[in-house]
Amino acid sequence: MSYEQLVKDLKEQEILSKWNDVIPLSKISGVSTTSSSSQSNGDDVFEGHDEEQIRLMDELCIVLDYDDKPIGAGTKKLCHLMDNINQGLLHRAFSVFLFNDEGKLLLQQRADEKITFPSMWTNTCCSHPLSVKSELGPNDVFKLENAIEGAKVAAQRKLEHELGIPTDQVIIEDFNFLTRIHYKSASGDEASKWGEHEIDYILILKASNVDINANLNEVKDYKYVTQDELKEMFTKEDLVFTPWFKLICQTFLYKWWDNLDSLKQFEDETIHRLL
């Protein structure tokens, strides 16, 4: 059986039975964390990792089925362990691509302290909507339009958290949702304990003169690049890139970049399976 078929076959009750730490959607309290970070600190999988990054592993991600239907809430730790990913556990994410007035893309290099994909270059901001009302989406959480709104709220929150960009400089209404991608990757080599398995909401934002005050526990470096400068970065053997960013560059990014003033033509409701 293919991995994609394994994920496709996982229905709500099986997901909740296989991972009994997942809180069913009907029982989500609206609180963004469950287990305490003090409990997490005693876990062998966290040995040698940064305390703040361990604390953030208590955040509650949105656990999904194959069709992007929310099933419940699972900790970031639960959702990012390869043991669970290899059995098909899937969660929701977003990726922001912020362009300035010159059409340059803002990249970040993830901090060395990050538990997953440390020190890698990637798009402007990549993270997860939390299992809270504002980020699950308003009203009916099963409607795509509401899930998109939730992802935008999460994106605004994380741009401030990671890069220090004030929320009034990245207005919710200015985010352009384009599509969703479904991918899986280990963090580093296949022997890694950690990884990603996400349905990733792609958000493009054009914003001029944003103020950046990077959180050094999240971001090691950042820079604006042109298309040619990014392509040149990909040729440098000493630079490592996140797998989702490479996938998006290989499949979609450059045609979006060429059409920043006419992005609507690329909007779709498809989940692009890049497994």
C-alpha positions as CSV (number, residue, x, y, z in Angstrom):
1,M,0.0,0.0,0.0
2,S,1.3,3.5,-0.9
3,Y,1.7,6.1,1.9
4,E,-0.9,8.2,0.2
5,Q,-3.4,5.4,0.3
6,L,-2.6,4.7,4.0
7,V,-3.5,8.3,4.8
8,K,-6.6,8.3,2.6
9,D,-7.9,5.2,4.4
10,L,-7.6,6.8,7.9
11,K,-11.1,7.9,8.9
12,E,-12.1,10.0,11.9
13,Q,-12.8,7.2,14.4
14,E,-9.6,5.3,13.5
15,I,-7.5,8.5,13.9
16,L,-9.0,9.1,17.3
17,S,-8.6,5.5,18.3
18,K,-5.0,5.2,17.0
19,W,-3.9,8.5,18.6
20,N,-5.9,8.7,21.8
21,D,-4.0,11.9,22.8
22,V,-5.9,13.7,20.0
23,I,-8.7,15.8,21.5
24,P,-11.9,15.4,19.4
25,L,-13.1,18.5,17.7
26,S,-16.3,18.6,19.8
27,K,-14.2,18.7,23.0
28,I,-11.6,21.3,22.1
29,S,-11.6,23.9,24.9
30,G,-10.2,26.8,23.0
31,V,-7.0,26.7,25.1
32,S,-3.9,26.5,22.8
33,T,-1.9,24.0,24.9
34,T,-2.4,20.8,26.7
35,S,0.4,19.0,28.5
36,S,2.8,21.1,30.5
37,S,6.2,21.9,29.2
38,S,7.6,20.6,32.5
39,Q,6.3,17.1,31.5
40,S,7.8,17.5,28.1
41,N,11.2,18.4,29.5
42,G,11.5,14.9,30.9
43,D,11.0,13.3,27.5
44,D,14.0,11.6,25.9
45,V,13.1,12.9,22.4
46,F,13.8,16.5,23.7
47,E,17.2,15.7,25.2
48,G,19.6,18.5,24.3
49,H,17.0,20.8,22.8
50,D,16.2,24.4,23.6
51,E,13.8,25.0,26.5
52,E,11.6,27.5,24.7
53,Q,11.3,25.3,21.6
54,I,10.4,22.4,23.9
55,R,7.7,24.6,25.4
56,L,6.3,25.4,22.0
57,M,5.9,21.6,21.3
58,D,2.9,21.8,23.7
59,E,0.9,23.9,21.2
60,L,-2.2,22.2,19.8
61,C,-2.2,21.7,16.0
62,I,-5.2,20.9,13.9
63,V,-5.3,17.2,13.2
64,L,-6.9,16.4,9.8
65,D,-8.1,13.6,7.6
66,Y,-6.9,13.2,4.0
67,D,-9.6,15.6,2.8
68,D,-8.4,18.5,5.1
69,K,-11.4,17.9,7.4
70,P,-10.5,18.9,11.0
71,I,-10.7,15.9,13.4
72,G,-9.3,17.3,16.6
73,A,-6.3,18.8,18.3
74,G,-2.9,17.2,18.8
75,T,0.2,18.6,20.3
76,K,2.9,19.9,18.0
77,K,5.1,17.1,19.5
78,L,2.5,14.4,18.6
79,C,2.1,15.7,15.1
80,H,5.9,16.0,14.3
81,L,7.2,12.7,15.6
82,M,8.1,10.5,12.6
83,D,6.7,7.4,14.4
84,N,3.2,9.0,14.1
85,I,3.8,10.5,10.7
86,N,4.8,7.2,9.3
87,Q,1.4,5.8,10.4
88,G,-0.4,8.7,8.6
89,L,-1.0,11.4,11.2
90,L,-1.7,14.6,9.3
91,H,-2.1,18.2,10.4
92,R,-2.7,21.7,9.0
93,A,0.0,24.3,8.2
94,F,0.5,27.5,6.3
95,S,3.4,29.0,4.3
96,V,3.7,32.8,3.8
97,F,5.5,34.3,0.9
98,L,6.0,38.1,1.6
99,F,7.1,40.3,-1.3
100,N,8.2,43.9,-1.1
101,D,7.5,46.8,-3.5
102,E,10.5,45.7,-5.6
103,G,9.1,42.3,-6.1
104,K,11.7,40.7,-3.8
105,L,10.8,37.7,-1.6
106,L,11.6,37.8,2.1
107,L,13.4,34.6,3.1
108,Q,14.3,33.4,6.6
109,Q,16.9,31.0,7.9
110,R,15.4,29.0,10.7
111,A,17.2,29.2,14.1
112,D,19.7,26.6,15.2
113,E,17.5,26.1,18.2
114,K,14.5,24.8,16.2
115,I,13.7,21.2,16.9
116,T,12.5,20.5,13.3
117,F,14.5,21.6,10.2
118,P,17.0,23.8,12.2
119,S,19.3,26.2,10.4
120,M,17.5,25.7,7.0
121,W,16.6,28.5,4.6
122,T,12.9,28.8,3.8
123,N,10.1,31.1,2.8
124,T,9.1,34.1,4.9
125,C,7.1,32.2,7.5
126,C,5.9,28.6,7.9
127,S,3.9,27.4,10.9
128,H,0.6,26.0,12.0
129,P,-2.9,27.3,12.8
130,L,-3.7,26.3,16.3
131,S,-6.8,24.5,17.5
132,V,-8.5,27.7,18.7
133,K,-11.6,29.2,17.4
134,S,-9.9,32.1,15.6
135,E,-7.5,29.8,13.7
136,L,-9.8,26.9,13.0
137,G,-11.9,29.5,11.2
138,P,-15.1,31.4,12.0
139,N,-18.5,29.6,12.2
140,D,-18.4,26.3,10.2
141,V,-14.9,25.0,10.5
142,F,-15.5,22.5,7.7
143,K,-15.8,25.2,5.0
144,L,-12.7,26.0,3.1
145,E,-13.3,29.7,3.1
146,N,-13.4,29.7,6.9
147,A,-10.3,27.5,7.2
148,I,-8.5,30.0,5.0
149,E,-9.5,32.9,7.3
150,G,-8.1,30.9,10.2
151,A,-4.8,30.3,8.4
152,K,-4.5,34.0,7.7
153,V,-5.0,34.8,11.4
154,A,-2.3,32.3,12.3
155,A,0.0,33.8,9.7
156,Q,-0.4,37.3,11.1
157,R,0.4,36.0,14.6
158,K,3.5,34.1,13.5
159,L,4.9,36.9,11.4
160,E,5.0,39.0,14.6
161,H,6.3,36.1,16.7
162,E,9.1,35.0,14.4
163,L,10.1,38.2,12.6
164,G,8.6,40.9,14.9
165,I,6.5,42.4,12.0
166,P,3.8,44.5,13.6
167,T,0.3,43.1,12.9
168,D,-0.9,46.5,11.4
169,Q,1.8,46.1,8.7
170,V,0.4,42.7,7.6
171,I,-3.3,43.2,7.3
172,I,-5.5,40.0,7.2
173,E,-7.3,41.3,4.1
174,D,-4.0,41.7,2.2
175,F,-3.1,38.0,2.4
176,N,-3.9,36.1,-0.9
177,F,-4.7,32.4,-0.5
178,L,-3.7,30.5,-3.6
179,T,-3.9,26.7,-3.0
180,R,-3.0,23.8,-0.7
181,I,-0.2,21.3,-0.9
182,H,0.1,18.0,0.9
183,Y,3.6,16.7,1.6
184,K,5.6,14.6,4.0
185,S,9.3,14.9,4.9
186,A,11.7,13.8,7.7
187,S,13.7,16.6,9.4
188,G,17.1,15.8,8.0
189,D,17.8,12.2,7.1
190,E,15.2,9.4,7.2
191,A,16.6,8.3,10.6
192,S,15.3,11.5,12.2
193,K,12.8,11.3,15.0
194,W,11.1,14.5,13.7
195,G,9.4,15.5,10.5
196,E,6.4,17.1,8.8
197,H,3.2,15.7,7.3
198,E,1.0,18.6,6.4
199,I,-1.7,20.1,4.3
200,D,-0.1,23.5,3.8
201,Y,-2.1,26.7,3.0
202,I,-0.2,28.9,0.6
203,L,-0.5,32.6,1.4
204,I,1.1,35.4,-0.6
205,L,1.4,38.9,0.8
206,K,2.7,42.1,-0.9
207,A,3.8,44.5,1.8
208,S,6.0,47.5,1.6
209,N,8.6,48.6,4.2
210,V,7.7,46.2,7.0
211,D,9.6,46.6,10.2
212,I,11.6,43.4,11.1
213,N,12.8,42.6,14.6
214,A,13.6,39.0,14.3
215,N,13.2,36.6,17.3
216,L,16.6,34.9,17.4
217,N,15.1,31.8,19.0
218,E,13.1,31.4,15.8
219,V,15.1,33.1,13.0
220,K,18.9,33.0,12.5
221,D,19.0,35.2,9.5
222,Y,16.7,36.8,6.9
223,K,17.1,38.5,3.5
224,Y,15.1,39.8,0.5
225,V,16.0,38.1,-2.8
226,T,15.2,38.4,-6.5
227,Q,14.4,35.3,-8.5
228,D,17.9,35.1,-9.8
229,E,19.4,35.5,-6.4
230,L,17.2,32.7,-5.0
231,K,18.3,30.4,-7.9
232,E,21.9,31.3,-7.2
233,M,21.4,30.3,-3.5
234,F,20.1,26.9,-4.6
235,T,23.4,26.2,-6.3
236,K,25.5,26.8,-3.1
237,E,26.3,23.5,-1.5
238,D,26.7,25.0,2.0
239,L,23.1,26.2,2.0
240,V,20.3,23.9,3.1
241,F,16.6,24.5,2.3
242,T,13.4,23.2,3.9
243,P,11.8,20.4,1.8
244,W,8.4,22.2,1.5
245,F,10.1,25.3,0.2
246,K,12.0,23.3,-2.4
247,L,8.8,21.5,-3.5
248,I,7.0,24.8,-3.9
249,C,9.8,26.4,-5.8
250,Q,10.0,23.3,-8.1
251,T,6.2,23.3,-8.8
252,F,4.7,26.7,-8.4
253,L,6.7,29.7,-7.0
254,Y,8.2,31.2,-10.1
255,K,5.0,31.5,-12.1
256,W,3.4,33.1,-9.1
257,W,6.3,35.4,-8.7
258,D,6.0,36.5,-12.4
259,N,2.3,37.4,-11.8
260,L,2.2,39.2,-8.4
261,D,-0.3,41.7,-9.8
262,S,-2.7,39.0,-11.1
263,L,-2.6,36.2,-8.6
264,K,-6.3,35.4,-8.7
265,Q,-5.8,33.2,-11.8
266,F,-3.8,30.7,-9.6
267,E,-6.4,30.4,-6.8
268,D,-7.9,26.9,-6.6
269,E,-9.6,24.5,-4.1
270,T,-7.3,21.6,-5.1
271,I,-5.1,19.9,-2.6
272,H,-1.9,19.2,-4.6
273,R,-0.5,15.9,-3.5
274,L,3.3,16.2,-3.5
275,L,4.0,13.0,-1.5
